[in-house]
Amino acid sequence: MTAENTNKKFRMVALDLDGTLLNSNHALSDATIAHLRRLHAKGFIVSIATGRSAACTAHIIEKLDLSPGSSTVVDNDESLGFPLVCTNGARGLRIRKSHSDVGHSHATNTNSAPHRSNTVPLDNNSSKNTNNPTNPFLKQSLIINDELFHNPLSRSLTLKTLALAHRLGCVTNYYHNHHIYAVARNQEQLALTKRYAKLTGSNDLYRYLNEKEEDESNTASLCNEENGYGYQKAIELGPPSKLLILCDTNKLEEITTLVRTELNAGAANQQANVIRGTPPFFVEILNPGVHKGQGLRQLCQSLSVPLDEVIAFGDSDNDLEFIQMAGWGVAMKNARSVVKEKADEVAKWSNDEDGVIKTLQQYELEGKLHFP
């Protein structure tokens, strides 16, 4: 089925990032930026729905540079900002440029846990200067204008997940506000956090809570429920929007199944939403009922946009509910089979072929996009 088989008209697009809007180098093409700016200037609403945190998405929003106001929904108020669903539907935000003089202020969020500066544990050569951050939120060139919704993990699910990851010998990303907290206890775990930082451009955001390399034979006494398995300083700040267990790619399927089974064991209702990550070296844990589809629903409610006037593009497991929730769900040519099976349409092009904008161009030629 293709969009020309329906009489629907769409006035908003919701875009997954990795494997969808971004190419295999996890970058935006110039053609993508130019076309989305053109659609936005005509009043078509462009939004992002991603598994990444807001801070891990900020540099992409900044590069798109969609001037606020021209496609806002309420009253053309420039203060509304860019609509974003992040952390796989746990959080919805409006992001805008800061009106302050950022050239002389690199203040970071003061609500962060004490950490070993930003020196990566076990490897002093990886230290970074936190006085000169590059992340748009940390240098305050972008700010959160409005938090539309936030559904963080419960304390019990947080502790249960941290305990399980610790038993499995895995490192966990703890997402609170703009930062990612981690306890990397060996070089393998450290390498996984570096890989994720490179993938998402989040070097500035990592806060390592352990002071030094620990004797792995003694970790049982060093990390337990009383100190949050090493994450107590992060827990004291507040609940995480999500947790992400990093693991070797070869073990991903096994660990995903194990985590899904153990976190939901013995319960009549789902206790955790467990998602296989893409690229395949992590497992994501969210509150039950939290997913990108529900996040899209809440975002559209805040924008007063009916879901059936929204096109959603995705490629991976965390996009299943998302593409089904939208009025028209498109799976990328490079999408996983399970996503293609649930989509209204499979794009003719992959993320490396600018599949999103070519499909939108096709819909525009068919008269399927609504411009106010």
MARMARLUM-781796 format. One line per 8 residues: number of its first residue (from 1); for each residue x, y, z of N, C-alpha, C. Coordinates in steps of 0.1 Angstrom, whole numbers, m for minus. Layout:
NUM) X,Y,Z,X,Y,Z,X,Y,Z ~ ...;
END
This chain:
1) 8,m12,0,0,0,0,9,12,0 ~ 5,23,m7,12,35,m8,3,47,m4 ~ 9,58,m2,1,70,2,m9,74,m8 ~ m6,71,m21,m16,75,m31,m29,67,m31 ~ m29,56,m22,m41,48,m21,m50,53,m10 ~ m46,64,m4,m55,70,7,m58,85,3 ~ m69,90,8,m72,103,6,m67,112,17 ~ m60,107,27,m55,115,38,m46,126,33;
9) m46,137,41,m36,147,39,m29,149,52 ~ m16,151,52,m7,151,64,m1,165,65 ~ m1,169,78,5,182,80,17,182,90 ~ 21,170,94,33,168,103,40,155,100 ~ 53,156,102,61,144,101,69,142,114 ~ 70,129,118,77,126,130,89,116,126 ~ 101,120,129,112,113,123,121,106,133 ~ 123,93,132,134,86,139,147,91,134;
17) 158,90,142,171,94,137,180,83,132 ~ 185,75,141,195,65,136,189,55,127 ~ 194,53,115,189,43,106,177,49,98 ~ 173,61,100,162,67,93,166,81,88 ~ 165,91,95,169,104,90,184,106,88 ~ 192,99,97,206,100,96,212,88,88 ~ 223,91,81,229,81,73,237,71,81 ~ 244,62,75,252,52,82,263,58,90;
25) 267,70,87,277,77,94,271,85,106 ~ 258,83,108,250,90,118,251,105,116 ~ 249,109,104,250,124,100,238,127,91 ~ 235,140,92,225,146,83,231,149,69 ~ 225,146,58,230,150,45,226,165,43 ~ 233,172,34,229,185,31,216,186,24 ~ 213,176,16,200,175,9,188,174,19 ~ 190,166,30,180,164,40,178,177,47;
33) 188,184,51,187,197,58,179,207,50 ~ 183,208,37,177,218,28,162,215,26 ~ 159,202,24,145,199,21,136,201,34 ~ 141,197,45,133,199,58,131,214,61 ~ 141,222,58,139,236,60,129,242,50 ~ 129,237,38,119,242,28,105,238,33 ~ 103,225,37,89,221,42,85,229,54 ~ 94,231,63,92,239,75,88,253,72;
41) 95,259,63,92,273,59,78,274,52 ~ 73,263,47,59,264,41,48,260,51 ~ 52,258,64,43,256,74,40,241,77 ~ 48,232,71,47,218,75,54,215,87 ~ 49,208,97,55,206,110,65,194,109 ~ 77,197,113,88,187,114,91,185,128 ~ 91,172,132,94,168,146,104,156,146 ~ 110,153,157,119,142,159,113,133,170;
49) 114,120,168,110,110,179,121,100,179 ~ 129,100,190,141,92,190,143,85,203 ~ 152,75,203,156,68,215,166,76,223 ~ 173,85,216,183,93,222,178,102,232 ~ 186,107,241,182,117,251,181,131,244 ~ 175,140,250,174,154,244,188,159,241 ~ 197,158,251,211,163,249,218,156,238 ~ 216,143,236,222,135,225,216,139,211;
57) 205,146,211,198,150,199,201,165,196 ~ 206,172,206,207,187,204,215,191,192 ~ 226,185,190,234,189,179,227,187,165 ~ 218,178,164,211,175,152,200,186,150 ~ 193,190,161,183,201,161,190,214,157 ~ 202,216,163,209,228,160,214,229,145 ~ 218,217,140,222,217,126,210,219,116 ~ 199,213,120,187,215,111,183,230,111;
65) 184,237,123,182,251,124,169,255,117 ~ 158,249,122,145,253,117,140,265,125 ~ 140,276,118,136,288,125,122,287,132 ~ 121,289,145,109,287,152,98,297,147 ~ 86,293,148,75,302,145,68,299,132 ~ 75,295,121,68,294,108,59,282,107 ~ 62,272,115,53,260,114,47,257,128 ~ 47,266,137,41,264,150,26,263,149;
73) 20,256,159,6,252,157,m4,262,163 ~ 0,268,175,m10,275,183,m12,289,177 ~ m2,298,179,m4,312,175,9,318,169 ~ 16,309,162,29,314,156,38,321,165 ~ 38,316,178,47,321,188,61,316,187 ~ 70,324,185,84,320,183,90,313,195 ~ 84,315,207,90,309,219,86,294,220 ~ 78,288,212,73,275,213,84,265,211;
81) 92,266,201,104,258,199,101,245,191 ~ 112,237,189,112,225,181,105,214,189 ~ 96,206,183,89,196,190,97,183,190 ~ 100,177,202,109,165,203,103,155,213 ~ 103,143,208,100,131,217,114,124,218 ~ 119,122,230,132,117,232,131,105,242 ~ 143,99,245,144,87,253,133,77,251 ~ 130,74,239,121,64,234,107,66,240;
89) 103,79,240,89,82,244,87,86,259 ~ 98,85,267,97,89,281,95,104,283 ~ 100,112,274,100,126,276,96,134,263 ~ 89,144,265,85,153,254,88,167,257 ~ 95,174,247,100,187,249,98,197,238 ~ 98,210,240,100,220,230,113,226,232 ~ 121,226,221,135,231,222,136,244,214 ~ 143,254,219,145,266,211,159,272,214;
97) 163,281,205,176,288,207,175,297,219 ~ 187,298,226,188,307,237,189,321,232 ~ 183,330,239,184,345,235,195,351,243 ~ 202,343,252,213,349,260,226,350,251 ~ 235,357,256,248,358,250,256,346,254 ~ 256,335,245,263,323,249,278,324,246 ~ 282,334,239,296,335,236,305,337,248 ~ 299,342,259,307,344,271,303,335,283;
105) 295,326,280,290,317,291,290,303,287 ~ 297,294,293,297,280,291,293,273,303 ~ 284,279,311,280,272,323,272,260,320 ~ 275,249,327,268,236,326,257,236,336 ~ 248,226,335,238,224,345,244,221,358 ~ 240,228,368,246,226,381,240,214,388 ~ 228,209,383,222,198,390,227,185,384 ~ 240,182,387,246,170,383,254,164,394;
113) 255,151,394,262,144,405,277,147,405 ~ 283,147,417,298,148,417,304,136,409 ~ 314,139,402,320,129,394,335,132,393 ~ 343,123,387,357,124,385,360,134,374 ~ 357,147,376,356,157,366,350,150,353 ~ 356,152,342,351,144,330,362,135,326 ~ 371,132,335,382,123,331,376,109,331 ~ 378,102,320,373,89,318,381,79,327;
121) 375,71,336,382,63,345,391,53,337 ~ 402,49,342,411,39,337,419,44,325 ~ 416,57,320,423,61,308,424,76,309 ~ 435,81,315,437,96,316,438,103,303 ~ 442,96,292,444,102,279,430,106,273 ~ 419,102,279,406,105,273,400,117,280 ~ 407,123,289,401,134,297,397,146,287 ~ 386,153,291,381,164,283,379,176,292;
129) 379,187,286,378,200,294,363,204,295 ~ 357,202,307,343,205,308,340,220,308 ~ 351,229,309,349,243,308,346,248,294 ~ 348,239,284,345,243,270,337,233,263 ~ 324,231,268,316,221,262,312,224,248 ~ 309,213,240,305,215,227,290,212,225 ~ 284,205,235,270,202,234,261,214,235 ~ 251,216,226,244,228,226,236,232,239;
137) 232,221,246,226,224,259,236,228,270 ~ 248,222,270,258,225,280,264,239,278 ~ 265,243,265,270,256,262,259,267,261 ~ 246,262,263,235,270,264,231,278,251 ~ 235,272,239,230,278,227,216,273,224 ~ 212,261,230,198,256,229,193,255,244 ~ 180,257,246,175,255,259,161,247,257 ~ 157,241,268,144,235,269,134,246,272;
145) 125,248,263,115,259,265,103,253,273 ~ 100,241,271,88,235,278,90,220,279 ~ 88,214,290,87,200,292,73,196,291 ~ 69,189,281,55,185,278,50,173,287 ~ 59,164,288,57,152,296,70,145,300 ~ 70,137,311,81,130,315,77,118,323 ~ 81,106,319,77,93,325,89,85,329 ~ 96,89,339,109,82,343,106,69,349;
153) 117,61,351,116,48,357,113,49,372 ~ 106,40,377,103,39,392,116,35,399 ~ 117,38,412,129,35,419,131,20,420 ~ 120,12,421,122,m2,422,127,m8,409 ~ 122,m3,398,126,m8,385,141,m4,382 ~ 144,8,387,158,13,385,168,4,393 ~ 165,1,405,174,m8,413,174,m22,408 ~ 163,m27,404,163,m41,398,171,m42,386;
161) 170,m32,377,178,m32,365,193,m30,367 ~ 197,m21,376,211,m19,380,217,m32,386 ~ 209,m39,394,213,m51,400,215,m62,390 ~ 206,m63,381,207,m73,370,219,m70,361 ~ 221,m58,357,232,m54,349,246,m57,356 ~ 246,m54,369,258,m57,377,261,m72,377 ~ 251,m80,379,253,m95,379,257,m100,366 ~ 252,m94,355,256,m98,341,270,m93,337;
169) 276,m84,346,289,m79,342,288,m68,331 ~ 277,m61,331,275,m51,321,275,m37,327 ~ 279,m27,319,279,m13,323,265,m7,319 ~ 260,2,327,247,8,325,248,23,323 ~ 241,28,313,239,43,312,227,47,319 ~ 229,57,328,218,62,337,215,76,332 ~ 203,78,326,200,91,320,192,100,329 ~ 198,111,333,191,121,342,194,135,336;
177) 184,142,333,185,155,327,194,155,315 ~ 205,163,314,213,163,302,224,153,303 ~ 227,146,314,238,138,316,236,123,315 ~ 246,116,312,246,101,312,256,97,323 ~ 251,90,333,260,85,344,263,71,342 ~ 276,67,344,280,53,342,291,50,352 ~ 292,37,355,303,31,363,310,20,355 ~ 320,24,348,328,15,340,339,9,348;
185) 338,m4,350,347,m11,359,359,m18,353 ~ 359,m18,340,371,m24,333,372,m18,319 ~ 382,m22,311,385,m16,298,374,m19,288 ~ 368,m31,289,358,m35,280,345,m27,282 ~ 342,m25,295,330,m16,297,332,m2,293 ~ 344,3,295,348,16,291,347,18,276 ~ 352,8,269,351,8,254,337,9,249 ~ 328,2,256,314,3,251,308,17,254;
193) 311,23,265,306,37,267,312,46,257 ~ 325,44,253,331,53,243,324,51,229 ~ 321,38,226,314,35,214,301,42,213 ~ 293,42,224,280,49,225,282,64,224 ~ 292,69,230,295,83,230,298,88,216 ~ 306,80,208,309,83,194,296,83,186 ~ 288,73,188,276,71,180,266,83,182 ~ 265,88,194,255,98,197,261,112,199;
201) 274,113,198,281,126,200,279,131,214 ~ 280,122,224,277,125,238,290,125,247 ~ 301,127,242,313,128,250,312,138,261 ~ 306,149,258,305,160,269,295,156,280 ~ 287,146,277,275,143,286,278,132,296 ~ 289,124,294,292,113,303,297,118,316 ~ 293,112,327,298,115,340,301,101,346 ~ 314,98,348,318,85,353,318,86,369;
209) 311,77,375,310,78,390,320,71,398 ~ 327,62,391,338,55,398,351,62,398 ~ 358,62,409,371,70,410,382,63,403 ~ 382,50,403,394,43,398,389,29,394 ~ 398,22,387,396,8,383,394,m1,395 ~ 383,m8,395,381,m17,407,385,m31,405 ~ 389,m37,416,392,m52,415,379,m59,413 ~ 378,m65,401,365,m72,398,362,m83,407;
217) 372,m89,414,369,m100,423,363,m94,436 ~ 363,m81,438,358,m75,450,346,m66,448 ~ 340,m67,436,329,m58,432,316,m61,440 ~ 314,m73,445,302,m77,453,302,m69,465 ~ 313,m66,472,313,m59,484,313,m44,481 ~ 318,m39,470,319,m25,466,306,m20,462 ~ 298,m28,454,286,m24,448,274,m33,453 ~ 264,m27,459,253,m35,463,241,m26,463;
225) 229,m31,468,217,m23,468,218,m10,476 ~ 226,m11,487,227,1,496,233,13,489 ~ 242,10,480,249,22,472,244,22,458 ~ 233,16,455,227,17,441,236,10,431 ~ 244,0,435,253,m7,426,263,3,420 ~ 267,13,428,277,23,423,271,35,418 ~ 257,36,417,250,47,410,243,56,420 ~ 246,55,433,239,62,443,239,77,441;
233) 250,83,437,250,97,435,241,102,424 ~ 239,93,414,230,96,403,215,94,408 ~ 213,84,415,200,81,421,195,92,429 ~ 204,98,437,200,109,446,195,122,438 ~ 199,123,426,195,134,417,180,132,413 ~ 176,120,411,162,117,407,162,105,398 ~ 150,100,394,149,88,386,154,90,372 ~ 159,80,366,163,81,352,152,81,342;
241) 153,89,331,143,88,320,143,74,314 ~ 155,68,313,157,54,309,170,49,314 ~ 172,36,313,184,29,315,188,22,303 ~ 201,21,300,206,14,288,217,5,292 ~ 216,m8,290,226,m18,294,234,m20,281 ~ 247,m17,282,256,m19,271,263,m33,271 ~ 264,m40,260,269,m53,260,275,m56,246 ~ 283,m67,246,289,m71,233,278,m75,223;
249) 280,m72,211,270,m75,200,267,m89,200 ~ 277,m98,201,274,m112,200,265,m118,211 ~ 264,m110,222,256,m114,233,242,m107,234 ~ 240,m98,224,228,m89,225,215,m97,226 ~ 213,m107,217,200,m114,217,198,m121,230 ~ 208,m128,235,207,m135,247,204,m126,259 ~ 211,m115,260,209,m105,271,196,m98,270 ~ 191,m95,258,178,m89,256,167,m98,262;
257) 168,m111,258,158,m121,262,159,m122,278 ~ 171,m123,283,172,m125,297,167,m113,305 ~ 170,m101,301,166,m89,307,151,m88,307 ~ 145,m90,295,130,m90,294,123,m100,303 ~ 129,m112,304,123,m122,312,124,m119,327 ~ 136,m115,331,138,m113,346,131,m100,351 ~ 131,m90,343,124,m78,348,109,m79,348 ~ 104,m88,340,89,m90,340,85,m103,346;
265) 94,m110,353,91,m123,359,81,m123,370 ~ 71,m132,369,62,m134,380,51,m123,381 ~ 50,m114,371,41,m103,372,30,m105,362 ~ 18,m102,366,6,m104,358,6,m93,346 ~ 11,m81,350,12,m70,340,27,m67,337 ~ 29,m61,326,43,m58,322,49,m48,332 ~ 61,m51,337,68,m43,347,79,m34,341 ~ 83,m37,328,93,m29,322,91,m31,307;
273) 94,m21,299,94,m22,285,109,m23,281 ~ 113,m34,275,127,m38,272,128,m38,257 ~ 137,m30,252,139,m28,237,153,m32,233 ~ 154,m40,223,167,m44,216,172,m31,209 ~ 184,m27,212,190,m15,206,195,m17,192 ~ 196,m5,186,202,m5,172,210,8,172 ~ 224,6,168,231,m6,164,231,m16,176 ~ 233,m29,172,230,m39,182,242,m41,193;
281) 242,m32,202,252,m34,213,246,m28,226 ~ 233,m27,227,227,m22,240,212,m27,241 ~ 207,m27,253,194,m30,256,188,m18,264 ~ 176,m13,260,170,m2,267,159,m6,276 ~ 158,0,288,148,m3,297,140,10,300 ~ 126,9,299,117,20,301,106,16,310 ~ 99,25,316,87,22,324,77,15,315 ~ 69,6,321,59,m1,313,49,9,306;
289) 46,7,294,37,16,287,43,27,281 ~ 56,29,283,64,40,277,70,35,264 ~ 67,42,253,73,39,240,71,51,231 ~ 78,50,220,77,62,211,63,65,205 ~ 55,54,204,41,56,200,33,64,210 ~ 35,61,222,28,69,233,33,83,234 ~ 46,84,232,52,97,232,47,106,221 ~ 45,100,209,40,107,197,26,111,200;
297) 18,103,206,4,106,210,4,118,219 ~ 12,118,229,12,130,239,18,142,232 ~ 27,141,223,32,153,216,21,159,207 ~ 14,150,200,4,155,191,m7,162,199 ~ m11,157,211,m21,163,219,m16,177,223 ~ m3,179,226,1,192,230,2,202,218 ~ 3,196,206,3,205,194,m10,207,188 ~ m20,200,193,m34,200,188,m34,195,173;
305) m26,185,171,m25,178,157,m31,164,158 ~ m41,161,151,m46,147,151,m36,137,146 ~ m36,126,153,m26,115,149,m27,111,134 ~ m39,111,129,m41,107,116,m36,117,105 ~ m31,128,110,m25,138,101,m10,138,102 ~ m5,127,108,10,126,110,16,114,102 ~ 27,117,96,35,106,90,47,103,99 ~ 49,90,101,61,86,110,70,77,102;
313) 83,80,103,93,72,96,102,65,107 ~ 105,52,105,113,45,114,119,33,107 ~ 128,26,115,135,14,110,137,3,119 ~ 136,5,132,140,m5,142,129,m9,152 ~ 132,m18,161,123,m23,170,115,m13,178 ~ 123,m2,182,116,8,191,107,17,182 ~ 106,15,169,97,22,161,84,15,158 ~ 82,3,163,70,m5,160,57,3,164;
321) 56,6,177,44,13,181,43,27,175 ~ 54,33,173,55,46,167,49,47,153 ~ 52,38,144,47,38,130,33,34,130 ~ 29,26,140,15,21,140,5,32,146 ~ 11,40,155,3,51,161,0,62,152 ~ 9,65,142,7,76,133,m3,73,123 ~ m8,84,116,m18,82,106,m12,74,94 ~ 1,75,92,8,68,81,22,64,85;
329) 24,52,86,37,47,91,46,42,80 ~ 58,47,79,67,43,68,79,36,74 ~ 82,24,69,95,17,73,105,20,62 ~ 117,23,66,128,26,57,131,13,49 ~ 137,14,37,141,3,29,151,m6,37 ~ 159,0,46,168,m7,54,163,m12,67 ~ 150,m10,70,144,m14,83,144,m28,85 ~ 143,m32,98,142,m46,102,129,m52,97;
337) 129,m64,94,117,m71,88,104,m69,96 ~ 106,m70,110,94,m68,119,88,m55,117 ~ 96,m44,114,91,m31,113,84,m30,99 ~ 90,m35,89,83,m35,75,70,m42,75 ~ 68,m52,83,56,m60,84,44,m52,90 ~ 48,m42,99,38,m34,105,35,m21,99 ~ 44,m17,89,43,m4,83,31,m3,73 ~ 26,9,71,17,11,60,24,11,47;
345) 36,15,47,44,15,34,59,13,37 ~ 66,6,28,80,5,29,86,14,19 ~ 95,23,23,101,33,14,109,26,4 ~ 110,33,m8,118,27,m19,133,29,m17 ~ 136,38,m7,150,42,m5,155,40,9 ~ 168,38,11,173,36,25,177,49,31 ~ 182,49,43,187,61,50,199,66,43 ~ 207,58,36,219,62,29,216,68,15;
353) 203,67,11,198,73,m1,189,85,1 ~ 190,91,13,180,102,16,166,97,14 ~ 163,85,20,150,79,18,138,88,24 ~ 141,94,35,130,102,41,126,114,32 ~ 135,122,27,131,133,19,126,129,5 ~ 132,119,0,127,114,m13,112,110,m12 ~ 109,103,m1,95,98,1,86,110,3 ~ 91,120,11,83,132,13,81,140,0;
361) 91,141,m8,90,147,m21,79,140,m29 ~ 79,127,m29,69,119,m36,55,123,m31 ~ 53,123,m18,40,126,m12,36,140,m16 ~ 45,150,m16,42,163,m20,37,164,m34 ~ 44,157,m43,39,157,m57,25,151,m59 ~ 22,141,m50,9,135,m50,m2,143,m43 ~ 2,154,m38,m7,163,m31,m11,158,m17 ~ m3,150,m11,m6,144,2,m2,152,14;
369) 6,163,12,10,171,23,2,184,24 ~ m2,187,36,m10,199,38,m2,211,43 ~ m3,222,36,4,234,39,m6,245,43 ~ m5,251,54,m15,261,58,m15,273,49;
END
